[in-house]
Amino acid sequence: MMPAARAGLRSSGVALGRLLVLTAVVPAELVLLVIVIGSFVLWCGLGIFVLFPASTRLARAAAGLARTWAGRWSGVPVPPPYLPRPGLERTLHGWFWTGHDYQKHRWFASVSRTIRWLWKDPATWRDVLWVVLNPVVGGVLAATPPLLLGGGLYTLAGTVLPLPRPDLGPVRALPGGGLVPDLVPGLALTLVLGLASAAAGLALARPALRLHGRWTRALLGPTERSRLARRVEQLTETRLDVTEAQAAELRRIERDLHDGAQARLVAVSLRLGAVAALIDRDPAQAKTVVTDAQENVAQALQELRDLVRGIHPPVLAERGLTEGLRALALDVPLRVEVRAELPGRAESPVESAVYYAVSEALTNAVKHAGARHAAVELVHVDGLLRAEVTDDGRGGADPDRGTGLRGIQRRLAAFDGTLTLTSPPGGPTRLTMELPCALSSPRTSTS
């Protein structure tokens, strides 16, 4: 069998296994449907509202699992569409404000806030609609390929095994003479039907799985309103992060100028003032003072160069991001392999963001991961500039336990970029950074 055919058969088998799992959970979805309907009946009929939050949370958990399976199994990512849970504020007089009313006790305030939050979120009712429809629609999509395959295998097995068969009816005469069974296929027809049914089950497995994922996204994916609300929230957070980062960068530049170059220039001014008093009385001492002043000026110039390099490395403006990363790799105390395929130049702020993000990633690999080798890969695919940094360190990196990775996230978020981290204990660690950008033509790029 050809490698491509083996790979296709293997992927169809995996898809069939996943469809069997989706079919097997249909009874659990029916139980969830009874629970959800029962909670609504108890609330509307008897006023027992406590079961509504519990059943709704249970439906959200099931819907979240369906979204995860759609993304991992069907290749159809389904982001969660839920509105953020409002906070619970305590007033000066000790009562709790739920966003709608005041409650004296925290428990009642929390329950009131939760019920109102769940009730007003449109995603709640889409989850309920999914609970009602998915056992039928999703069950049919998931069960059809396994049933076709199972029916085909049963038909093929019936040609050699004494399996139960239905009554196939009497025989009838042909106009030209002879007899054929009425609806009774021969052995060849049985084999053809069995093979066709089994092949149809295998062929439909992957399309049915993708269609199941699209069905899940249609019901459980975010609406345009929720996407816009989430986008506004992300842009607000990004704007705050960028503003804070810019303020911190300005403070750093001011501090470096004040403590470095400015202090040395002040010292040079004082020394040159002393030269005027010494030049006639002690020329040798005046020459020494001038020499010290020259050294201070040279050091101040070097500090200014370092400060400018920290704002925007000259190698980026002169030679571009690819050569800038290669130059950066030479300064890192570990073996770094740089693979870059860029057909043009990105905008200067994007190049600077990627440069410093890669620099921070390599610094973390040296300081925290104890890596000995690292690789940097830079490509531009489908309008995305992707930089991937891999090291052979100890792994276990976590953005919540350090500021370096959070800084990379904030730096990329300013350009609507994303950071994906894979760092199991023991390594390796892989950071994938993606920024949407367009490249200029190589003919017009800065050399």
N, C-alpha and C positions, 0 to 999 in steps of 0.2 A: 504494500500500500504506500502511495506517495506521502511524503511528509505533510503536504498541505491537506490531503484527505484525512490523515490521522489527526491533525490539529483540529480540522472542522468537526470530525466525529467526536473528539474529546470535548470540544466546547459545547456541542449539542448535548452530550451526556451530562455535562455540568449544568447546562440550562434546564434539562429535564429534572435533575435532582432538586434544583431550586424551585421549579414549578411544583414538584411533589410537596415540598415544604409549605409553599403558599396554599396548596390544596388542603394540606393536613390541618392548617390553622383555621380553616373555615368554621368548623364546629365551635372553636373558642370565640370566633367573631359573632356567631349566633348567640352564644351565652352573653357576650358583651352587649348585643342588641337588646336582649331581654332585660338586662340590668339597667341600661340607659332608659328604655321605655318605662320600666317600673319606677325609676327615680322621678321621672316627669309625672307619672300618674299619682305617686304619693304626694308630690309637692302640690300639684294642681287640685287633687281631690281631697287630700287630708291635711294639707299644710305642712307636711314633714319635709323641710327643705334641706336637712343635713345630708341626705344622700345625693343631692344634686352636685355639690362640689366633688364628692368622692367619685361618682360615676363619670363626671366630666374629666377629672384628672385621669381616670382609667382609660377613657377614650383617647385622651391626648397621648398617653403612653403608648397605646396600640398604634395610633397614627404616627407617632415618632418612630416606632419600629418599622412601620411600612415605608416611611421616608428613607430610613437608613438602608433598608433592603433595596429600594428603588435606586438609590445612588450607587450602592456597592455591587448589586447583582445585575441591574438592568442598564447601568450607565446613564441613568437619568437623575441628576441631582435635584433634590427637592428641599430647598431651605425652609426652615420653620417660619410660619407666617404670623405668629402670635404677637399681640401687643405687649409691651412691657408691663409688669405688675406695678401698680402705683404704690407709693410709700405710705406708711402709716405715721401721721404726725400727732404729737402730743402737745396740746395747748398749755398756756400758762396756768389755767385753772384746773389742770389735771385730766381733762377729757381728751378723747382721741378723735381726730378728724379723719374720716375715711375718704374724703374727696366728694362726699355726697351728704353726709350727716355726721352728727356728733354721737359718740358712744362713751359711756362712763367706764365700762370694763374693756380691757384689751381683747379678751376672747371674742366678745360680741362685735367689737370693731373689726377684728381680723376676719371673722366670718362674713360680716356685711361687706367689707371691701372685696373679699375673694369672690363672693357671689356676684356682686355688681361687675367686677372685672371680667369674670367668665361670661356673664350674660350679655355684656355690651361688646364683647370681642366677636367680630364676624367669623373668625376662624373656628370658634366653638361650634357654630351651627354647620359649618362645612365639615367638621369632624363628625358631627351627628349624622349628616347626610352620607358621609362615607361609611359610617357604621351600618346604616340602613341598606345601602346599595352594594357595598363591596362583597358581601357573601354571595350575591347573585352574579354581578358583572365580573368582579375579580375572580370568583370561584370558577366561572365558565372559562375565562381566559387562561387560568392556571391549569384546569383539569383537562382541557381538550387535547393537547399533545400527548400527555401520559395515557389518556384513554385510547387514542388512536394507536399508539405504540403497543399498549397492552392488548388491544383487540387484534392487532396484526400478529403479534407473537402467539396469541391463543389460537388464531386461525391456522398458523403454520404448525403449531404443535398438534393440532387436531388431525393433520394428515398422517401422523405416525403414532399417535396415542389415542386410546379409546375415550376421548373426552365427550361430555354430554353435548348433543346437538338438538336444535329444534326440529319439529316435523316439517320436512321440506315439500310435502304435497305429492300428488299423483303425477304420472307421466301423461304426455299428450302426443298425438300423431302429427307429423309434419305433412304438408300438402304433397310433397314428392315421395312420401313413403318414409319409413323409419320412425323410430321413437327416440325422444330426448326427455330427460326428466324435466318437469315443470318447476323452475326456480331451484333446481338442484345442480350446482356447478360441478364440473368434473375436477379431477385432481389438479390439472394445469391451471384451471380458473381459480381454484382455491389458493394455490401457491401465489398466483398473480395478485389476488385480492389481499392476501396476508402480507406479501412484500410491499404492496402499495400502501397499505394502512400503516405498517411499521415505518416505511420511508417518510410518509407524510408526518407522522409523529415526530421523527427526528428533524425533518426540515422545518417544521413549524415551531420547534422548541425556542430557538433564539428570537424569532420575530414575536412570538407570543409573550416572551419575557419582556422584551422591549415595549410592547404594547401595554403590558401590565404596568410597567413603570410610568408610561405616559398617562395612563388612567389615574394612577396615584397622584402624579403631579397636577393633573387637571382638577382633582378634588381637594388635594391637601397642600398644593403649592401656594405661595403668597399671591394675593391679588395685586392689581396695579396700585390700589390705594395703599396697601400695606408696604409694597415695595418702595413707593415714594416716601412714606413715613419713615421707613428704616433708612432710606438714603439720606433724608434730611437729618436724621439722628447721627448717621455716620459722618456727614459733612460737618455737623456742629462739633462733634468730638474731634475731628481732624483739624478744624480751624483752631480750636482751643489748644490742641497739641502743638500745632505749627506756631501759634503765637507765643506759647510758653518756650518752645525751643528757640525761636528767634530772640526772645528776651534774654534767655540764658546765654546764647551765643554772643549777643551784644555785651552782656556783663563780663563774659570771659575775655572778649577783645579789649574792653576798657581796663580790666584788671591786668592783663598782660602788658598793655601799653603803659599803664601807670607804674607797675612794679618793675618793668623791664626797660624798654627803650627810653621812656621818659626819665626814669631815675638816672640812667647813664648819661643822657644828654644834659641833665641838670649838673651832674658831676663834671662833665666836660666844660660847661659854662663857668663853673667855679674855678676849675684848674686854669682855664684861659684867663680869667681875671687875675689869678695869682701870677701868671707869666708877666703881665704888665709891670708888676712891682719887682719882679726878679730879673728882668731882662738886662737892666743896667747894673744892678748890684751883684748878681750872681748868675752869669750867663749859663754856666754848666747846669746849675739847678733848674734854670728855665728850660733848657733842652730836655731834661728828664721829665719835667711836668708836661711839656708838649708831647713827648713820646707816650706818656700815660694817657693823655687826652686822645691821641690817635688810636691807641688800643681800645679805649672805651667807645670811640666812634665806630670802629670796626665791629665790636661786639654788638653795639646797638643796631647797626645795619644787618648783622646776621639774625638778630632777634626779630627785626622787622620782616626779613625774608621768610623766617620760619612762621611768623604770624600770618603773612599773606599766603604761604603755602597751606596753612591750616584752613584758610577761608576757601581757596580754590587752588588745587595743585597745578603748577604751571605745566606739568607733563600732560594734563588733560587738554588744556587749550592748545598745546603745541602738537601733540601726537595722537590724541584721541583716547577713548576708553580702553581699547584693547592693549595698546602699548603702555597705558597708565597702569593697568593691572599687572602686566609683565614686570614693569619697574617696581611695583609694590611687592610682587612675589620675591624679588631679589633682596628686599630689606627685611623679610620675615625670617626668623631663625628656625626654619624647617623647610623641607623640600616641598615645593609647590609647583604643580603642573598646571599650566594655563592653556585651555583650549577655547579659542574664540573664532566665530564665523559671523562677522557683521558686514553686510554689504554697503554700509554707509555710516554716518555719524548721527547720534541722537542729540537732542538739545542739551545745552551745557548744564542746566540744573539737574536733568535726569542722569547725565553722566556722573556728575558730582555725587548725587545720592547713591548710585550703584557703587561707585568707587569707595565711599566711606562705609557703606554697608558691608562690602566684601572685606574691607580693612578691619572692621569690628569683628566680623566672623573669624578671620584668621587670627586676630589677637586673642579671641576666646579659645580658639583651638590650641594656642600656645600656652596661655595662662591657666586655663581651667581644665582642658581635656587631656593635656599631656600628649598631644599628637606628635607624630614624627613625619607624617606625610599628609599632604592636602592636595586637592584638585579643585580648580575653578573652571567652570564651563559657562560660556557666554554665547547665547544664540538669540536670534530675532525671528519669531514664528507667529504668524497670524496677528500682526499688530502688537505683539507682546515682546518686550525685552526681558529675557529670562536669564538670570544668573544663579548658578547652582554651585555651592561650596560644600565639599565633602572632606572629612578628615577621619583618620583612623584612631581617634582618641578614645577615652573611656566612656563617652556617651553620657546619657542621663541629663542632658540640657533641658531646662525648663524656663520659659519666659517669666513665670511668676516668682522665680527665686533669684532673679538678677535683673539689673538695669540695662545690660548690654543688648540683649535681645529685644527688650521693650523699646530701647532707643532705635533699633533697626526698624521695628514695626512702625514707630511714629515717623521716622524719616521716609519710609516707603508710602505710608498712608497719605502724606502730603501730595503725592502724585497719583493717588488712587491705586497704589500698588499693594501687593499682598506678600506675606511671608508664611511659608509652610515649613514646619520643623519636624524632622524624624530623627529621634535620638534615643534608641533603646539603651538600657544599661549594658555596658560593655562595648558600645559603639556598633557600627560607625554612626557619625552624626552627619545629617544632610540638611542643608538650608537651601530652600528654593525660593528665590525672590522674583516676582513678576511685576513689571510696570508697563501699562499701556503707553505706547509712544510710536511715532513715525520716524523713520530714518531718512536723512537727506541723501542725495545722490553722491556717490564717491567722487564724482567730478567736481562737485561744489563744496565738499567737506573741507574743513580747515586742515592744512598739512602741518 
